[in-house]
């Protein structure tokens, strides 16, 4: 893989990880954001 491809894969992993954390937090704590 070239450096550009590694950077792109790293970016995808970071975005995917952030999305997983975001969804996991809302699934585990569904009432925390909608309590208002």
MOBELCOR-V452779 format. One record per residue. RES is the residue in one small letter. PSI is psi in whole degrees, -180 to 180 (999 if undefined). OMEGA is omega in whole degrees, 0 to 359 (none if undefined). Layout:
# MOBELCOR-V452779
res psi omega
RES PSI OMEGA
RES PSI OMEGA
This chain:
# MOBELCOR-V452779
res psi omega
x 147 178
x 171 181
x -39 179
x -40 180
x -39 178
x -43 179
x -40 180
x -43 179
x -41 179
x -41 178
x -43 180
x -42 180
x -40 180
x -45 180
x -44 180
x -41 179
x -42 179
x -41 179
x -41 179
x -43 179
x -42 181
x -50 181
x -39 180
x -41 180
x -42 181
x -27 178
x -38 181
x -33 181
x 69 186
x -26 185
x -9 185
x -38 184
x -25 183
x 11 182
x -30 180
x 999 none
